[in-house]
Amino acid sequence: MALFGKRLYTPTYKVSGGEVAVLETSKGTIRVRLDGEGAPIHVANFCELATSGFYDGLKFHRYVPGFVIQGGCPNTRDMSPEDVAAGRIGPSGMPGTGGPGYAIHEEYTTNPRNSHVDGALAMARSQDPNSAGSQFYLCLGAQHTLDSNYTVFGTTIEGLDVIATLRAGDAINSVKIEDR
C-alpha cells in the first residue's frame, strides 16, 4: 500500500511485552517501558530501528517548552547541534522531514493505555493517521489533547529529569532495547 510515496510497513520484530528502551543522550540516560500489548506495531517498529542503530547519532530537532521534545529524523545525523537547533537545512534535508522510507499503521484508536502523561513516548506523524515512521517525541508534562490523534507506545520509568533538560540539537547517542 502506498502512502504519499511511502509503503505501509508491518515490522517483523516479535514483541515480548518486556521491552525497555534505553536512550543515551548528551544530557543523560532515559529508560522507557514500551507498551507492546497496547501498541505492538509501534513498539516492534521502534525496536527494529533501535537495534539496527538507526537512532544512534541523531539529534533532537524540535523543542516546544512545556509540550514536547522530538527526535528520530535521520536528516539530523550529519548536522551540527547548532545547525539543528537553528533549523538550518542539512546535507540530507531539513530537520524534521526525514524518516525510514516507510510508514506504519496508527494504533491510537485501539490502544487502551493511549495516554500522553508526563514522559510518554509517542510517534510523530503528518496529517495522515498512518504516516508515523521513525520520529518520536517525549511529553514535557501531560498532553492529553494528543490522546485521540497520536500513538503512545511507552512511558518513562527513569530520566524525567533528563527529558526536562533536552533541547533541539542535543544528541541521541544510542537507543538500546532491554528485554525484561
C-alpha positions in Angstrom: 0.0 0.0 0.0 1.5 3.4 -1.0 1.1 6.4 1.3 2.4 9.7 -0.1 5.1 7.6 -1.8 5.8 5.6 1.3 4.7 2.0 1.8 2.8 0.9 4.9 5.1 -1.4 6.8 4.5 -4.2 9.2 7.5 -4.8 11.4 8.8 -8.4 11.8 10.2 -7.9 15.3 8.4 -10.1 17.8 7.3 -8.1 20.8 7.8 -9.9 24.1 6.0 -7.3 26.3 9.0 -6.7 28.5 10.9 -4.3 26.3 12.6 -1.2 27.9 14.2 1.4 25.6 17.4 2.9 27.0 18.1 6.3 25.3 21.6 7.5 25.9 21.5 11.3 25.2 24.1 14.0 25.5 22.2 15.1 28.7 21.9 11.7 30.3 20.0 8.4 30.3 16.3 7.9 29.8 14.6 4.5 30.3 11.2 3.9 28.8 8.9 0.9 29.4 7.4 0.0 26.0 3.8 -1.0 25.7 3.9 -4.0 23.4 0.4 -5.0 24.3 -1.3 -1.7 23.6 0.9 -0.6 20.6 2.6 -3.7 19.2 3.3 -2.2 15.7 4.8 0.9 17.2 6.9 -1.0 19.7 8.1 -3.5 17.1 9.0 -0.7 14.7 10.9 1.3 17.3 12.7 -1.9 18.4 13.7 -2.7 14.8 15.0 0.8 14.3 16.8 0.9 17.6 18.5 -2.5 17.2 19.6 -1.6 13.7 21.4 1.6 15.0 19.0 3.9 13.1 18.7 6.3 16.0 22.4 6.4 17.0 23.9 9.8 16.4 20.7 11.6 15.6 19.8 14.8 17.3 16.6 16.1 18.8 15.2 18.6 16.3 12.1 20.1 17.9 11.6 21.5 21.4 8.4 23.2 22.5 8.6 24.3 26.1 6.0 22.6 28.3 4.9 20.4 25.4 7.4 18.0 23.7 10.9 17.2 22.7 11.1 15.4 19.4 13.8 13.4 17.6 14.3 10.5 15.3 14.8 12.4 12.0 17.7 10.9 10.1 18.4 14.2 8.4 20.0 15.4 11.6 22.7 12.7 11.6 25.4 14.7 9.7 24.4 18.1 11.2 26.0 20.1 13.9 23.9 20.6 17.1 23.9 24.4 16.4 22.5 23.9 12.8 19.8 21.5 14.1 18.8 24.0 16.8 18.7 26.8 14.3 16.5 24.8 11.9 19.0 25.0 9.1 18.9 22.7 6.2 21.4 19.9 6.4 23.2 17.7 3.8 20.2 15.2 3.8 17.4 17.8 4.1 15.6 19.9 6.6 15.5 18.6 10.2 12.1 17.1 11.0 11.3 16.0 7.4 13.1 12.6 7.3 12.1 9.1 8.1 12.8 5.5 7.4 11.2 5.4 4.0 8.0 3.8 5.1 5.1 4.4 7.4 3.3 2.3 10.0 -0.4 1.9 10.9 -1.8 4.1 13.7 -2.7 2.5 17.0 -4.2 5.4 19.0 -7.7 4.2 18.2 -7.0 0.7 19.6 -4.5 1.3 22.5 -6.4 1.3 25.8 -3.5 3.0 27.5 -3.0 5.7 24.9 -2.4 8.5 27.5 0.0 11.4 26.9 1.2 11.6 30.5 4.4 13.3 31.6 7.3 11.4 29.9 5.1 9.5 27.5 6.9 8.2 24.4 4.8 8.6 21.2 5.2 8.7 17.4 5.0 11.9 15.5 3.2 11.8 12.1 1.9 14.0 9.4 -1.8 14.8 8.8 -2.3 11.2 7.6 -3.0 9.0 10.7 -1.0 6.2 9.1 2.2 8.2 8.5 4.4 7.6 11.5 7.8 6.1 10.8 10.8 7.0 12.9 10.2 10.4 14.5 9.1 10.2 18.1 8.5 12.6 20.9 8.6 12.7 24.7 6.0 14.7 26.6 7.1 17.5 28.8 4.1 17.3 31.1 0.7 15.7 30.4 -0.6 16.5 26.9 -4.0 14.7 26.9 -5.2 16.8 23.9 -3.0 14.5 21.8 -4.5 11.2 23.1 -7.0 10.9 20.2 -4.6 11.6 17.4 -1.1 10.2 18.2 0.0 6.7 19.3 1.7 6.5 22.8 3.9 3.4 22.9 5.9 3.9 26.1 6.2 5.5 29.5 9.3 6.9 31.1 10.4 5.0 34.1 13.7 6.8 34.7 15.1 10.1 33.4 12.2 12.5 33.6 14.8 15.0 34.9 16.9 14.3 31.8 13.9 14.9 29.5 13.3 18.2 31.1 16.8 19.4 30.1 16.7 18.3 26.5 16.7 20.9 23.7 16.9 21.0 19.9 20.4 20.0 18.9 21.0 17.6 21.8 22.3 14.2 20.7 20.7 10.8 20.8 23.9 8.9 21.3 22.2 5.5 21.2 19.0 3.7 21.7 19.2 0.1 23.1 16.4 -2.3 23.8 16.5 -4.4 27.0 14.0 -7.2 27.5 12.9 -7.9 31.0 
